[in-house]
Amino acid sequence: MLTIYGVYRSRASRVYWMAEELGLQFQSVPVLQARRLANPLSDEAPLNTHSPDFLAVNPMGQIPSIKDGDVVMHESLAINLYLARKHGGPLSGKTVEEDGLLTMWTVWAASQVEPETVRIVLTYDNGLENSEGGKQTIAVACRSLRRPLAALESHLAGRQWLVGDRFTVADLNITEVLRYAQSEEALFDAHPNIKAWIERCQSRPAYKAMQATRGKEPIEV
């Protein structure tokens, strides 16, 4: 059985959503981010990214990780590409060309988009969104997103989905990367094709199931 290490309030949400889409049975091993704990190495601390038991799984000390038989993998976006390829179906590429495009869009999201969306979400997570420094950080991130979002907006013109005529792992991966910036409504109002596409992705039952579980997790530890 697939084992997913991580909590829903982390990048592991992407992998949990993917598992729901594929209808996979999985074991969830909650692993908290060490930054959420006052003393992550104390004897009373729950399993977290600094715990020796988890570092034996992922020496980088980051979530999510998975075990799938003899395969151990890290990096959420790569995990989803692997799961799509392994289990096939409409979320995976039907051809080598589609496989290439799914990888291209996923790498694009990681390199061109996520560094900026993470800056936005961390500003909110740290309660700094209304401070002068926080406002500046968000504004700079939004400016940096203009070029990649313009490219995505253009690509989605006349399309429902990124690759082929169906929802794929690329749609899932990029929607999750962009979710970190959805607090900035004006950014998405300026890109109506992206806004409508995200709504399509987030209306899927598997996404709603993931979010329902995520909503039950405590924000504070």
N, C-alpha and C positions, 0 to 999 in steps of 0.2 A: 504493500500500500504506500502511496505517496505520503511523505511527511513534510509539512510546511512549518518552518521555524520563523516565528515572528508574531507580532500583534497586528490587528486590523488597522490600528491608528499608526500606520507606518507604510513604507513602500510595499510591504507584504500584501497590502490591500489588492494590488494588481494581480498577484498570484492567486489569492483567494477568489477574486472575480473570475480569473481564467479557469480555475478548477470548477467553479459553478457553471460556467459556459459549457465546459466539456462534460459535465455530469460525472466528475471523478469523485470517488471516495477518497478521503484523505484524513490523516491525523494532524491536528493542529497542536504544535508545541509552543505555547506563549513565551516569547522572549522579549523583554522590555528593553527599550533604549536606556543605556546606562546613564545618559544625561538627565533622565527623569527621576533618578534616585539620589538621595543625599549621600549615601555610602554604598555604592553598588557591590563592593567586595565584602560587606559585613556578612556574618553568618546568617542573619535574618533576612537578607536581601533576596527577593525573588530572582529566578533565572533571568539574566540580562546579558547584554552584549559584552560585558567585561567578565562574566562568569567563566571559570576554567572549563566547565562542562560544555558551554557553547563555543568557546574558542577552539575546542577540540574539533568542532564541526566546521567553523569558519574562523581561521586565524586572523582575518581582517576585522573581526568583531563588528560586523554589520548585518542587519536583517533586510530582506529575508534570505534564508537558505533553504534548500530542499534536499531530501534523500529520496531517491526513486530507485529501489533495488540497490544495485551497486553504484549508482550514479549519485554524486554529491555535487550540487551546483549552487552558485551564488549569483548576485546581480539580477534584480527582478525582471528587467526587460529581456535579458538573455534566457532566463528561466521560462518566460512565456513563449518565446520563440521555440524553445526546445519542446515544451508541452504541446504546442500546436503541431509541430512537425511529427512528434511521436504518435499522437492520437488522431491526426488527420482530420477529415471533415472540412466543413466550409471555412473554419477559422484559419486553416493552413493554406499554403500555396498549392494551386492545382498544377503548376508547371514550374520549371526551373526559373523562368522569367519572373513569375509571381513571387517565388521564394526570394529572389534578389530584391524585388521591390519592397517586400515586407521587412527585410533586413535593412534596406536603405532608409525607409521611413523611421524605423526604430532607432537606428544610429543617429539619424538627424534629430530626433526628439531628445536623445541623451546629450548630444553635443551642442545643439543650437538653441534648445528651448529650456530644458530642465535646469541648467544653472541659474537662469533668471527666475523661473517660477518658484524654485526653492528659496531664493532670496525673499520673495514675497511672502510665502507661507511661514517662513521662520520669523519674519518681522511680526506677523500676527501671533505666532506661537509664543513669542517673547513679550507680548503685550506692548509693542513699541509702535504700532501703526499710527497712533495719534501724536507721537513725538516728532520733533523737527527732523531728527536723524532718520526715523522710521519712514516718514513721508518722502524724504529724499531718496532713500533706498528703493522704495516702491516706484517712485517716478523714474529713476534711472533704469530699473528692471523693465518697466513698461516700454520705455524708449528702446531698449535693447531688443525687445520682442517684436518691434514693428516690422523689421525685414523678414524674419522667419514666418510671422503670422500673415504677412502679405503674400508670401509664397504659398502658404497653405490655403489661404482664402482663394487665390487664383486657381489652385489645383482642384478645389472642391466645386468650382463653378460648373454647374450642369451635372454634378456627380452626387450620389447619395453616400458613397463610401470611398475610402482611399485607394483600394486596389480591387479590381474586378467589379462585380456588381453585387457585392455582399459584405457583411460585417466580417472583419478578419482580426487577427492578432494585432495588426498595425493600428487599427482603429482603437482597440482596447488600450494598447500601450500609450498612444499619444493622448487619448482622452484623459488617462490617469496622470500623465505629465502635466497637462494643461489644467487639471482640476486644482492644482496648487495656486493657480492665479485667478480662479473664478470669483474671488472677492472683488476683483477690479471689473465691475460691470461695464464701465465705459469702454474698456479694452475689447470686450466681446461684442458690445453693441456696434462698434466700428467695423466688425467683421461678421456680417450676418450669415454668410455661408458656414463659417466655423461654429457660430452660435447654434444654428439649426442642426448641424451635424453632431455636436456634443449632446444636444437634447435627444437626438435619436439614439445615440450610444447609451446615455444614462437612463433611458426609458426601458432598457432591456431587463427582463425579470432577473437575470443573473446578477446584474449590477445592483438592483434593488435588494436582492437577497444579501449580497456582500455588505451593503450599507446598513441594512437592518442589524446585522451582527456587529458591525463597527459601532453603531449607535449605542449598543449595550455596554461597550467597554468604557471603563471610567477614564475621564480626561486626567484627573489627578491621581497620583499613586499614594 
